[in-house]
Amino acid sequence: MRATSMKRSVTSGWLPTASALLVLHASAALADAAAPSGVSTCTACHGAHGEGSAAGVPRLAGQNADYMSHALSMFKAGTRASAIMQPIAGALSDSQMRELADFFRAQSR
């Protein structure tokens, strides 16, 4: 087999796979671009889509947005106690709280 035909054979094997992976990565990046800023802070504990965990981390996905926004404002004000949530909520503006609440409300349960 000549070097040129061998090179084509190798290239034709990995190129479609690499292209497919690139498309998947680009799609995920576009989906993440629609997420409000600060969502990664929430997803670190509550899960990539706000699914929560069996270890006691509450589910955010599909919850009522008014309830979540109000809960965040209570954490920020210190009227709802949580050593973890109070500093996180304290760094959020009212509009950021609402954006995050709306985002997680729209996620599948």
Phi and psi restraints in degrees (range 20) as a CNS / XPLOR table:
assign (resid 1 and name C) (resid 2 and name N)
       (resid 2 and name CA) (resid 2 and name C) 1.0 -72.8 20.0 2
assign (resid 2 and name N) (resid 2 and name CA)
       (resid 2 and name C) (resid 3 and name N) 1.0 155.4 20.0 2
assign (resid 2 and name C) (resid 3 and name N)
       (resid 3 and name CA) (resid 3 and name C) 1.0 -60.7 20.0 2
assign (resid 3 and name N) (resid 3 and name CA)
       (resid 3 and name C) (resid 4 and name N) 1.0 -38.3 20.0 2
assign (resid 3 and name C) (resid 4 and name N)
       (resid 4 and name CA) (resid 4 and name C) 1.0 -65.0 20.0 2
assign (resid 4 and name N) (resid 4 and name CA)
       (resid 4 and name C) (resid 5 and name N) 1.0 -46.4 20.0 2
assign (resid 4 and name C) (resid 5 and name N)
       (resid 5 and name CA) (resid 5 and name C) 1.0 -69.4 20.0 2
assign (resid 5 and name N) (resid 5 and name CA)
       (resid 5 and name C) (resid 6 and name N) 1.0 -32.1 20.0 2
assign (resid 5 and name C) (resid 6 and name N)
       (resid 6 and name CA) (resid 6 and name C) 1.0 -67.5 20.0 2
assign (resid 6 and name N) (resid 6 and name CA)
       (resid 6 and name C) (resid 7 and name N) 1.0 -39.2 20.0 2
assign (resid 6 and name C) (resid 7 and name N)
       (resid 7 and name CA) (resid 7 and name C) 1.0 -63.5 20.0 2
assign (resid 7 and name N) (resid 7 and name CA)
       (resid 7 and name C) (resid 8 and name N) 1.0 -42.4 20.0 2
assign (resid 7 and name C) (resid 8 and name N)
       (resid 8 and name CA) (resid 8 and name C) 1.0 -63.0 20.0 2
assign (resid 8 and name N) (resid 8 and name CA)
       (resid 8 and name C) (resid 9 and name N) 1.0 -39.6 20.0 2
assign (resid 8 and name C) (resid 9 and name N)
       (resid 9 and name CA) (resid 9 and name C) 1.0 -63.8 20.0 2
assign (resid 9 and name N) (resid 9 and name CA)
       (resid 9 and name C) (resid 10 and name N) 1.0 -44.6 20.0 2
assign (resid 9 and name C) (resid 10 and name N)
       (resid 10 and name CA) (resid 10 and name C) 1.0 -66.6 20.0 2
assign (resid 10 and name N) (resid 10 and name CA)
       (resid 10 and name C) (resid 11 and name N) 1.0 -45.6 20.0 2
assign (resid 10 and name C) (resid 11 and name N)
       (resid 11 and name CA) (resid 11 and name C) 1.0 -62.4 20.0 2
assign (resid 11 and name N) (resid 11 and name CA)
       (resid 11 and name C) (resid 12 and name N) 1.0 -41.6 20.0 2
assign (resid 11 and name C) (resid 12 and name N)
       (resid 12 and name CA) (resid 12 and name C) 1.0 -68.4 20.0 2
assign (resid 12 and name N) (resid 12 and name CA)
       (resid 12 and name C) (resid 13 and name N) 1.0 -19.1 20.0 2
assign (resid 12 and name C) (resid 13 and name N)
       (resid 13 and name CA) (resid 13 and name C) 1.0 -79.7 20.0 2
assign (resid 13 and name N) (resid 13 and name CA)
       (resid 13 and name C) (resid 14 and name N) 1.0 -41.8 20.0 2
assign (resid 13 and name C) (resid 14 and name N)
       (resid 14 and name CA) (resid 14 and name C) 1.0 -95.2 20.0 2
assign (resid 14 and name N) (resid 14 and name CA)
       (resid 14 and name C) (resid 15 and name N) 1.0 -21.7 20.0 2
assign (resid 14 and name C) (resid 15 and name N)
       (resid 15 and name CA) (resid 15 and name C) 1.0 -61.9 20.0 2
assign (resid 15 and name N) (resid 15 and name CA)
       (resid 15 and name C) (resid 16 and name N) 1.0 -47.3 20.0 2
assign (resid 15 and name C) (resid 16 and name N)
       (resid 16 and name CA) (resid 16 and name C) 1.0 -63.2 20.0 2
assign (resid 16 and name N) (resid 16 and name CA)
       (resid 16 and name C) (resid 17 and name N) 1.0 -37.2 20.0 2
assign (resid 16 and name C) (resid 17 and name N)
       (resid 17 and name CA) (resid 17 and name C) 1.0 -65.5 20.0 2
assign (resid 17 and name N) (resid 17 and name CA)
       (resid 17 and name C) (resid 18 and name N) 1.0 -46.2 20.0 2
assign (resid 17 and name C) (resid 18 and name N)
       (resid 18 and name CA) (resid 18 and name C) 1.0 -62.6 20.0 2
assign (resid 18 and name N) (resid 18 and name CA)
       (resid 18 and name C) (resid 19 and name N) 1.0 -39.6 20.0 2
assign (resid 18 and name C) (resid 19 and name N)
       (resid 19 and name CA) (resid 19 and name C) 1.0 -63.7 20.0 2
assign (resid 19 and name N) (resid 19 and name CA)
       (resid 19 and name C) (resid 20 and name N) 1.0 -42.6 20.0 2
assign (resid 19 and name C) (resid 20 and name N)
       (resid 20 and name CA) (resid 20 and name C) 1.0 -63.4 20.0 2
assign (resid 20 and name N) (resid 20 and name CA)
       (resid 20 and name C) (resid 21 and name N) 1.0 -42.6 20.0 2
assign (resid 20 and name C) (resid 21 and name N)
       (resid 21 and name CA) (resid 21 and name C) 1.0 -64.9 20.0 2
assign (resid 21 and name N) (resid 21 and name CA)
       (resid 21 and name C) (resid 22 and name N) 1.0 -37.9 20.0 2
assign (resid 21 and name C) (resid 22 and name N)
       (resid 22 and name CA) (resid 22 and name C) 1.0 -64.3 20.0 2
assign (resid 22 and name N) (resid 22 and name CA)
       (resid 22 and name C) (resid 23 and name N) 1.0 -41.2 20.0 2
assign (resid 22 and name C) (resid 23 and name N)
       (resid 23 and name CA) (resid 23 and name C) 1.0 -63.4 20.0 2
assign (resid 23 and name N) (resid 23 and name CA)
       (resid 23 and name C) (resid 24 and name N) 1.0 -44.5 20.0 2
assign (resid 23 and name C) (resid 24 and name N)
       (resid 24 and name CA) (resid 24 and name C) 1.0 -61.9 20.0 2
assign (resid 24 and name N) (resid 24 and name CA)
       (resid 24 and name C) (resid 25 and name N) 1.0 -43.4 20.0 2
assign (resid 24 and name C) (resid 25 and name N)
       (resid 25 and name CA) (resid 25 and name C) 1.0 -63.8 20.0 2
assign (resid 25 and name N) (resid 25 and name CA)
       (resid 25 and name C) (resid 26 and name N) 1.0 -42.9 20.0 2
assign (resid 25 and name C) (resid 26 and name N)
       (resid 26 and name CA) (resid 26 and name C) 1.0 -64.0 20.0 2
assign (resid 26 and name N) (resid 26 and name CA)
       (resid 26 and name C) (resid 27 and name N) 1.0 -39.5 20.0 2
assign (resid 26 and name C) (resid 27 and name N)
       (resid 27 and name CA) (resid 27 and name C) 1.0 -63.5 20.0 2
assign (resid 27 and name N) (resid 27 and name CA)
       (resid 27 and name C) (resid 28 and name N) 1.0 -43.2 20.0 2
assign (resid 27 and name C) (resid 28 and name N)
       (resid 28 and name CA) (resid 28 and name C) 1.0 -64.1 20.0 2
assign (resid 28 and name N) (resid 28 and name CA)
       (resid 28 and name C) (resid 29 and name N) 1.0 -39.8 20.0 2
assign (resid 28 and name C) (resid 29 and name N)
       (resid 29 and name CA) (resid 29 and name C) 1.0 -65.0 20.0 2
assign (resid 29 and name N) (resid 29 and name CA)
       (resid 29 and name C) (resid 30 and name N) 1.0 -39.1 20.0 2
assign (resid 29 and name C) (resid 30 and name N)
       (resid 30 and name CA) (resid 30 and name C) 1.0 -66.5 20.0 2
assign (resid 30 and name N) (resid 30 and name CA)
       (resid 30 and name C) (resid 31 and name N) 1.0 -40.2 20.0 2
assign (resid 30 and name C) (resid 31 and name N)
       (resid 31 and name CA) (resid 31 and name C) 1.0 -63.6 20.0 2
assign (resid 31 and name N) (resid 31 and name CA)
       (resid 31 and name C) (resid 32 and name N) 1.0 -41.3 20.0 2
assign (resid 31 and name C) (resid 32 and name N)
       (resid 32 and name CA) (resid 32 and name C) 1.0 -67.3 20.0 2
assign (resid 32 and name N) (resid 32 and name CA)
       (resid 32 and name C) (resid 33 and name N) 1.0 -30.4 20.0 2
assign (resid 32 and name C) (resid 33 and name N)
       (resid 33 and name CA) (resid 33 and name C) 1.0 -64.5 20.0 2
assign (resid 33 and name N) (resid 33 and name CA)
       (resid 33 and name C) (resid 34 and name N) 1.0 -26.4 20.0 2
assign (resid 33 and name C) (resid 34 and name N)
       (resid 34 and name CA) (resid 34 and name C) 1.0 -78.5 20.0 2
assign (resid 34 and name N) (resid 34 and name CA)
       (resid 34 and name C) (resid 35 and name N) 1.0 -16.4 20.0 2
assign (resid 34 and name C) (resid 35 and name N)
       (resid 35 and name CA) (resid 35 and name C) 1.0 -73.3 20.0 2
assign (resid 35 and name N) (resid 35 and name CA)
       (resid 35 and name C) (resid 36 and name N) 1.0 143.2 20.0 2
assign (resid 35 and name C) (resid 36 and name N)
       (resid 36 and name CA) (resid 36 and name C) 1.0 -67.5 20.0 2
assign (resid 36 and name N) (resid 36 and name CA)
       (resid 36 and name C) (resid 37 and name N) 1.0 156.7 20.0 2
assign (resid 36 and name C) (resid 37 and name N)
       (resid 37 and name CA) (resid 37 and name C) 1.0 -64.3 20.0 2
assign (resid 37 and name N) (resid 37 and name CA)
       (resid 37 and name C) (resid 38 and name N) 1.0 144.9 20.0 2
assign (resid 37 and name C) (resid 38 and name N)
       (resid 38 and name CA) (resid 38 and name C) 1.0 93.1 20.0 2
assign (resid 38 and name N) (resid 38 and name CA)
       (resid 38 and name C) (resid 39 and name N) 1.0 -9.3 20.0 2
assign (resid 38 and name C) (resid 39 and name N)
       (resid 39 and name CA) (resid 39 and name C) 1.0 -64.6 20.0 2
assign (resid 39 and name N) (resid 39 and name CA)
       (resid 39 and name C) (resid 40 and name N) 1.0 -30.3 20.0 2
assign (resid 39 and name C) (resid 40 and name N)
       (resid 40 and name CA) (resid 40 and name C) 1.0 -66.5 20.0 2
assign (resid 40 and name N) (resid 40 and name CA)
       (resid 40 and name C) (resid 41 and name N) 1.0 -28.8 20.0 2
assign (resid 40 and name C) (resid 41 and name N)
       (resid 41 and name CA) (resid 41 and name C) 1.0 -64.4 20.0 2
assign (resid 41 and name N) (resid 41 and name CA)
       (resid 41 and name C) (resid 42 and name N) 1.0 -40.9 20.0 2
assign (resid 41 and name C) (resid 42 and name N)
       (resid 42 and name CA) (resid 42 and name C) 1.0 -69.5 20.0 2
assign (resid 42 and name N) (resid 42 and name CA)
       (resid 42 and name C) (resid 43 and name N) 1.0 -45.1 20.0 2
assign (resid 42 and name C) (resid 43 and name N)
       (resid 43 and name CA) (resid 43 and name C) 1.0 -70.0 20.0 2
assign (resid 43 and name N) (resid 43 and name CA)
       (resid 43 and name C) (resid 44 and name N) 1.0 -18.2 20.0 2
assign (resid 43 and name C) (resid 44 and name N)
       (resid 44 and name CA) (resid 44 and name C) 1.0 -58.5 20.0 2
assign (resid 44 and name N) (resid 44 and name CA)
       (resid 44 and name C) (resid 45 and name N) 1.0 -35.6 20.0 2
assign (resid 44 and name C) (resid 45 and name N)
       (resid 45 and name CA) (resid 45 and name C) 1.0 -107.4 20.0 2
assign (resid 45 and name N) (resid 45 and name CA)
       (resid 45 and name C) (resid 46 and name N) 1.0 -41.0 20.0 2
assign (resid 45 and name C) (resid 46 and name N)
       (resid 46 and name CA) (resid 46 and name C) 1.0 -85.4 20.0 2
assign (resid 46 and name N) (resid 46 and name CA)
       (resid 46 and name C) (resid 47 and name N) 1.0 -4.3 20.0 2
assign (resid 46 and name C) (resid 47 and name N)
       (resid 47 and name CA) (resid 47 and name C) 1.0 98.1 20.0 2
assign (resid 47 and name N) (resid 47 and name CA)
       (resid 47 and name C) (resid 48 and name N) 1.0 159.6 20.0 2
assign (resid 47 and name C) (resid 48 and name N)
       (resid 48 and name CA) (resid 48 and name C) 1.0 -56.4 20.0 2
assign (resid 48 and name N) (resid 48 and name CA)
       (resid 48 and name C) (resid 49 and name N) 1.0 -31.5 20.0 2
assign (resid 48 and name C) (resid 49 and name N)
       (resid 49 and name CA) (resid 49 and name C) 1.0 -121.1 20.0 2
assign (resid 49 and name N) (resid 49 and name CA)
       (resid 49 and name C) (resid 50 and name N) 1.0 16.6 20.0 2
assign (resid 49 and name C) (resid 50 and name N)
       (resid 50 and name CA) (resid 50 and name C) 1.0 78.2 20.0 2
assign (resid 50 and name N) (resid 50 and name CA)
       (resid 50 and name C) (resid 51 and name N) 1.0 25.5 20.0 2
assign (resid 50 and name C) (resid 51 and name N)
       (resid 51 and name CA) (resid 51 and name C) 1.0 -75.5 20.0 2
assign (resid 51 and name N) (resid 51 and name CA)
       (resid 51 and name C) (resid 52 and name N) 1.0 -10.7 20.0 2
assign (resid 51 and name C) (resid 52 and name N)
       (resid 52 and name CA) (resid 52 and name C) 1.0 71.8 20.0 2
assign (resid 52 and name N) (resid 52 and name CA)
       (resid 52 and name C) (resid 53 and name N) 1.0 -166.7 20.0 2
assign (resid 52 and name C) (resid 53 and name N)
       (resid 53 and name CA) (resid 53 and name C) 1.0 -151.6 20.0 2
assign (resid 53 and name N) (resid 53 and name CA)
       (resid 53 and name C) (resid 54 and name N) 1.0 160.1 20.0 2
assign (resid 53 and name C) (resid 54 and name N)
       (resid 54 and name CA) (resid 54 and name C) 1.0 -67.2 20.0 2
assign (resid 54 and name N) (resid 54 and name CA)
       (resid 54 and name C) (resid 55 and name N) 1.0 -16.0 20.0 2
assign (resid 54 and name C) (resid 55 and name N)
       (resid 55 and name CA) (resid 55 and name C) 1.0 -77.9 20.0 2
assign (resid 55 and name N) (resid 55 and name CA)
       (resid 55 and name C) (resid 56 and name N) 1.0 2.7 20.0 2
assign (resid 55 and name C) (resid 56 and name N)
       (resid 56 and name CA) (resid 56 and name C) 1.0 107.4 20.0 2
assign (resid 56 and name N) (resid 56 and name CA)
       (resid 56 and name C) (resid 57 and name N) 1.0 2.8 20.0 2
assign (resid 56 and name C) (resid 57 and name N)
       (resid 57 and name CA) (resid 57 and name C) 1.0 -78.4 20.0 2
assign (resid 57 and name N) (resid 57 and name CA)
       (resid 57 and name C) (resid 58 and name N) 1.0 121.2 20.0 2
assign (resid 57 and name C) (resid 58 and name N)
       (resid 58 and name CA) (resid 58 and name C) 1.0 -61.9 20.0 2
assign (resid 58 and name N) (resid 58 and name CA)
       (resid 58 and name C) (resid 59 and name N) 1.0 148.2 20.0 2
assign (resid 58 and name C) (resid 59 and name N)
       (resid 59 and name CA) (resid 59 and name C) 1.0 -79.3 20.0 2
assign (resid 59 and name N) (resid 59 and name CA)
       (resid 59 and name C) (resid 60 and name N) 1.0 131.7 20.0 2
assign (resid 59 and name C) (resid 60 and name N)
       (resid 60 and name CA) (resid 60 and name C) 1.0 -101.4 20.0 2
assign (resid 60 and name N) (resid 60 and name CA)
       (resid 60 and name C) (resid 61 and name N) 1.0 -29.2 20.0 2
assign (resid 60 and name C) (resid 61 and name N)
       (resid 61 and name CA) (resid 61 and name C) 1.0 -58.6 20.0 2
assign (resid 61 and name N) (resid 61 and name CA)
       (resid 61 and name C) (resid 62 and name N) 1.0 127.1 20.0 2
assign (resid 61 and name C) (resid 62 and name N)
       (resid 62 and name CA) (resid 62 and name C) 1.0 78.2 20.0 2
assign (resid 62 and name N) (resid 62 and name CA)
       (resid 62 and name C) (resid 63 and name N) 1.0 1.2 20.0 2
assign (resid 62 and name C) (resid 63 and name N)
       (resid 63 and name CA) (resid 63 and name C) 1.0 -73.7 20.0 2
assign (resid 63 and name N) (resid 63 and name CA)
       (resid 63 and name C) (resid 64 and name N) 1.0 161.4 20.0 2
assign (resid 63 and name C) (resid 64 and name N)
       (resid 64 and name CA) (resid 64 and name C) 1.0 -65.4 20.0 2
assign (resid 64 and name N) (resid 64 and name CA)
       (resid 64 and name C) (resid 65 and name N) 1.0 126.0 20.0 2
assign (resid 64 and name C) (resid 65 and name N)
       (resid 65 and name CA) (resid 65 and name C) 1.0 -65.6 20.0 2
assign (resid 65 and name N) (resid 65 and name CA)
       (resid 65 and name C) (resid 66 and name N) 1.0 -37.8 20.0 2
assign (resid 65 and name C) (resid 66 and name N)
       (resid 66 and name CA) (resid 66 and name C) 1.0 -62.8 20.0 2
assign (resid 66 and name N) (resid 66 and name CA)
       (resid 66 and name C) (resid 67 and name N) 1.0 -42.4 20.0 2
assign (resid 66 and name C) (resid 67 and name N)
       (resid 67 and name CA) (resid 67 and name C) 1.0 -61.5 20.0 2
assign (resid 67 and name N) (resid 67 and name CA)
       (resid 67 and name C) (resid 68 and name N) 1.0 -48.2 20.0 2
assign (resid 67 and name C) (resid 68 and name N)
       (resid 68 and name CA) (resid 68 and name C) 1.0 -64.2 20.0 2
assign (resid 68 and name N) (resid 68 and name CA)
       (resid 68 and name C) (resid 69 and name N) 1.0 -42.4 20.0 2
assign (resid 68 and name C) (resid 69 and name N)
       (resid 69 and name CA) (resid 69 and name C) 1.0 -63.1 20.0 2
assign (resid 69 and name N) (resid 69 and name CA)
       (resid 69 and name C) (resid 70 and name N) 1.0 -42.2 20.0 2
assign (resid 69 and name C) (resid 70 and name N)
       (resid 70 and name CA) (resid 70 and name C) 1.0 -65.5 20.0 2
assign (resid 70 and name N) (resid 70 and name CA)
       (resid 70 and name C) (resid 71 and name N) 1.0 -42.0 20.0 2
assign (resid 70 and name C) (resid 71 and name N)
       (resid 71 and name CA) (resid 71 and name C) 1.0 -60.3 20.0 2
assign (resid 71 and name N) (resid 71 and name CA)
       (resid 71 and name C) (resid 72 and name N) 1.0 -43.5 20.0 2
assign (resid 71 and name C) (resid 72 and name N)
       (resid 72 and name CA) (resid 72 and name C) 1.0 -62.4 20.0 2
assign (resid 72 and name N) (resid 72 and name CA)
       (resid 72 and name C) (resid 73 and name N) 1.0 -40.9 20.0 2
assign (resid 72 and name C) (resid 73 and name N)
       (resid 73 and name CA) (resid 73 and name C) 1.0 -67.1 20.0 2
assign (resid 73 and name N) (resid 73 and name CA)
       (resid 73 and name C) (resid 74 and name N) 1.0 -32.7 20.0 2
assign (resid 73 and name C) (resid 74 and name N)
       (resid 74 and name CA) (resid 74 and name C) 1.0 -69.2 20.0 2
assign (resid 74 and name N) (resid 74 and name CA)
       (resid 74 and name C) (resid 75 and name N) 1.0 -40.1 20.0 2
assign (resid 74 and name C) (resid 75 and name N)
       (resid 75 and name CA) (resid 75 and name C) 1.0 -60.1 20.0 2
assign (resid 75 and name N) (resid 75 and name CA)
       (resid 75 and name C) (resid 76 and name N) 1.0 -44.6 20.0 2
assign (resid 75 and name C) (resid 76 and name N)
       (resid 76 and name CA) (resid 76 and name C) 1.0 -61.9 20.0 2
assign (resid 76 and name N) (resid 76 and name CA)
       (resid 76 and name C) (resid 77 and name N) 1.0 -41.5 20.0 2
assign (resid 76 and name C) (resid 77 and name N)
       (resid 77 and name CA) (resid 77 and name C) 1.0 -76.5 20.0 2
assign (resid 77 and name N) (resid 77 and name CA)
       (resid 77 and name C) (resid 78 and name N) 1.0 -15.0 20.0 2
assign (resid 77 and name C) (resid 78 and name N)
       (resid 78 and name CA) (resid 78 and name C) 1.0 85.5 20.0 2
assign (resid 78 and name N) (resid 78 and name CA)
       (resid 78 and name C) (resid 79 and name N) 1.0 7.9 20.0 2
assign (resid 78 and name C) (resid 79 and name N)
       (resid 79 and name CA) (resid 79 and name C) 1.0 -87.3 20.0 2
assign (resid 79 and name N) (resid 79 and name CA)
       (resid 79 and name C) (resid 80 and name N) 1.0 -7.3 20.0 2
assign (resid 79 and name C) (resid 80 and name N)
       (resid 80 and name CA) (resid 80 and name C) 1.0 -126.9 20.0 2
assign (resid 80 and name N) (resid 80 and name CA)
       (resid 80 and name C) (resid 81 and name N) 1.0 121.2 20.0 2
assign (resid 80 and name C) (resid 81 and name N)
       (resid 81 and name CA) (resid 81 and name C) 1.0 -86.1 20.0 2
assign (resid 81 and name N) (resid 81 and name CA)
       (resid 81 and name C) (resid 82 and name N) 1.0 131.9 20.0 2
assign (resid 81 and name C) (resid 82 and name N)
       (resid 82 and name CA) (resid 82 and name C) 1.0 -169.2 20.0 2
assign (resid 82 and name N) (resid 82 and name CA)
       (resid 82 and name C) (resid 83 and name N) 1.0 115.4 20.0 2
assign (resid 82 and name C) (resid 83 and name N)
       (resid 83 and name CA) (resid 83 and name C) 1.0 -61.5 20.0 2
assign (resid 83 and name N) (resid 83 and name CA)
       (resid 83 and name C) (resid 84 and name N) 1.0 -27.1 20.0 2
assign (resid 83 and name C) (resid 84 and name N)
       (resid 84 and name CA) (resid 84 and name C) 1.0 -83.8 20.0 2
assign (resid 84 and name N) (resid 84 and name CA)
       (resid 84 and name C) (resid 85 and name N) 1.0 -48.0 20.0 2
assign (resid 84 and name C) (resid 85 and name N)
       (resid 85 and name CA) (resid 85 and name C) 1.0 -77.9 20.0 2
assign (resid 85 and name N) (resid 85 and name CA)
       (resid 85 and name C) (resid 86 and name N) 1.0 -30.4 20.0 2
assign (resid 85 and name C) (resid 86 and name N)
       (resid 86 and name CA) (resid 86 and name C) 1.0 -59.6 20.0 2
assign (resid 86 and name N) (resid 86 and name CA)
       (resid 86 and name C) (resid 87 and name N) 1.0 -48.2 20.0 2
assign (resid 86 and name C) (resid 87 and name N)
       (resid 87 and name CA) (resid 87 and name C) 1.0 -68.5 20.0 2
assign (resid 87 and name N) (resid 87 and name CA)
       (resid 87 and name C) (resid 88 and name N) 1.0 -31.4 20.0 2
assign (resid 87 and name C) (resid 88 and name N)
       (resid 88 and name CA) (resid 88 and name C) 1.0 -67.7 20.0 2
assign (resid 88 and name N) (resid 88 and name CA)
       (resid 88 and name C) (resid 89 and name N) 1.0 -49.8 20.0 2
assign (resid 88 and name C) (resid 89 and name N)
       (resid 89 and name CA) (resid 89 and name C) 1.0 -65.2 20.0 2
assign (resid 89 and name N) (resid 89 and name CA)
       (resid 89 and name C) (resid 90 and name N) 1.0 -33.0 20.0 2
assign (resid 89 and name C) (resid 90 and name N)
       (resid 90 and name CA) (resid 90 and name C) 1.0 -62.0 20.0 2
assign (resid 90 and name N) (resid 90 and name CA)
       (resid 90 and name C) (resid 91 and name N) 1.0 -23.4 20.0 2
assign (resid 90 and name C) (resid 91 and name N)
       (resid 91 and name CA) (resid 91 and name C) 1.0 -89.2 20.0 2
assign (resid 91 and name N) (resid 91 and name CA)
       (resid 91 and name C) (resid 92 and name N) 1.0 -2.7 20.0 2
assign (resid 91 and name C) (resid 92 and name N)
       (resid 92 and name CA) (resid 92 and name C) 1.0 -100.7 20.0 2
assign (resid 92 and name N) (resid 92 and name CA)
       (resid 92 and name C) (resid 93 and name N) 1.0 143.3 20.0 2
assign (resid 92 and name C) (resid 93 and name N)
       (resid 93 and name CA) (resid 93 and name C) 1.0 -82.3 20.0 2
assign (resid 93 and name N) (resid 93 and name CA)
       (resid 93 and name C) (resid 94 and name N) 1.0 166.8 20.0 2
assign (resid 93 and name C) (resid 94 and name N)
       (resid 94 and name CA) (resid 94 and name C) 1.0 -59.1 20.0 2
assign (resid 94 and name N) (resid 94 and name CA)
       (resid 94 and name C) (resid 95 and name N) 1.0 -40.3 20.0 2
assign (resid 94 and name C) (resid 95 and name N)
       (resid 95 and name CA) (resid 95 and name C) 1.0 -68.9 20.0 2
assign (resid 95 and name N) (resid 95 and name CA)
       (resid 95 and name C) (resid 96 and name N) 1.0 -36.2 20.0 2
assign (resid 95 and name C) (resid 96 and name N)
       (resid 96 and name CA) (resid 96 and name C) 1.0 -64.9 20.0 2
assign (resid 96 and name N) (resid 96 and name CA)
       (resid 96 and name C) (resid 97 and name N) 1.0 -40.5 20.0 2
assign (resid 96 and name C) (resid 97 and name N)
       (resid 97 and name CA) (resid 97 and name C) 1.0 -59.2 20.0 2
assign (resid 97 and name N) (resid 97 and name CA)
       (resid 97 and name C) (resid 98 and name N) 1.0 -44.0 20.0 2
assign (resid 97 and name C) (resid 98 and name N)
       (resid 98 and name CA) (resid 98 and name C) 1.0 -66.4 20.0 2
assign (resid 98 and name N) (resid 98 and name CA)
       (resid 98 and name C) (resid 99 and name N) 1.0 -42.4 20.0 2
assign (resid 98 and name C) (resid 99 and name N)
       (resid 99 and name CA) (resid 99 and name C) 1.0 -60.9 20.0 2
assign (resid 99 and name N) (resid 99 and name CA)
       (resid 99 and name C) (resid 100 and name N) 1.0 -43.3 20.0 2
assign (resid 99 and name C) (resid 100 and name N)
       (resid 100 and name CA) (resid 100 and name C) 1.0 -65.9 20.0 2
assign (resid 100 and name N) (resid 100 and name CA)
       (resid 100 and name C) (resid 101 and name N) 1.0 -42.9 20.0 2
assign (resid 100 and name C) (resid 101 and name N)
       (resid 101 and name CA) (resid 101 and name C) 1.0 -61.4 20.0 2
assign (resid 101 and name N) (resid 101 and name CA)
       (resid 101 and name C) (resid 102 and name N) 1.0 -44.0 20.0 2
assign (resid 101 and name C) (resid 102 and name N)
       (resid 102 and name CA) (resid 102 and name C) 1.0 -64.5 20.0 2
assign (resid 102 and name N) (resid 102 and name CA)
       (resid 102 and name C) (resid 103 and name N) 1.0 -40.0 20.0 2
assign (resid 102 and name C) (resid 103 and name N)
       (resid 103 and name CA) (resid 103 and name C) 1.0 -61.4 20.0 2
assign (resid 103 and name N) (resid 103 and name CA)
       (resid 103 and name C) (resid 104 and name N) 1.0 -49.9 20.0 2
assign (resid 103 and name C) (resid 104 and name N)
       (resid 104 and name CA) (resid 104 and name C) 1.0 -71.8 20.0 2
assign (resid 104 and name N) (resid 104 and name CA)
       (resid 104 and name C) (resid 105 and name N) 1.0 -29.8 20.0 2
assign (resid 104 and name C) (resid 105 and name N)
       (resid 105 and name CA) (resid 105 and name C) 1.0 -59.5 20.0 2
assign (resid 105 and name N) (resid 105 and name CA)
       (resid 105 and name C) (resid 106 and name N) 1.0 -35.8 20.0 2
assign (resid 105 and name C) (resid 106 and name N)
       (resid 106 and name CA) (resid 106 and name C) 1.0 -80.2 20.0 2
assign (resid 106 and name N) (resid 106 and name CA)
       (resid 106 and name C) (resid 107 and name N) 1.0 -9.5 20.0 2
assign (resid 106 and name C) (resid 107 and name N)
       (resid 107 and name CA) (resid 107 and name C) 1.0 -78.5 20.0 2
assign (resid 107 and name N) (resid 107 and name CA)
       (resid 107 and name C) (resid 108 and name N) 1.0 150.0 20.0 2
assign (resid 107 and name C) (resid 108 and name N)
       (resid 108 and name CA) (resid 108 and name C) 1.0 -70.9 20.0 2
assign (resid 108 and name N) (resid 108 and name CA)
       (resid 108 and name C) (resid 109 and name N) 1.0 143.8 20.0 2
